[in-house]
Amino acid sequence: MIRLVLPGETHITGEIAEATAAQARSEAGGFQRPILLIITGVQSISREARAVFSRSQSASAIAVVGESPVDRVIANFLLGGTPPPCPTRFFTAEESAVAWLKDAAGEL
């Protein structure tokens, strides 16, 4: 499982998203892996960043984790638009997200 944490109190730009996607590709090593994406405290996500995340080829499933109602709104924007390339879901608890990723990846 790949754990990615977006910087809190930050506007996530296309450049930040590209760096995060590059990290995921590097950690995936050419395979698709479940991704745990922590967005807690992120201020906003640009359309360019959303486009980068929607093109993910490293993910077999993506669990987006946030704690606040604002995080949920940001996640809805992130997950909206183009259908995601793999199963994707929002969680408010990391433990629940990890359990879902294991199930989605068939690792139970």
Secondary structure, 3 states (H helix, E strand, C coil): CEEEECCCCCEECHHHHHHHHHHHHHHHCCCCEEEEEECCCCCEECHHHHHHHHCCCCEEEEEEECCCHHHHHHHHHHHCCCCCCCCEEEECCHHHHHHHHHHHCCCC
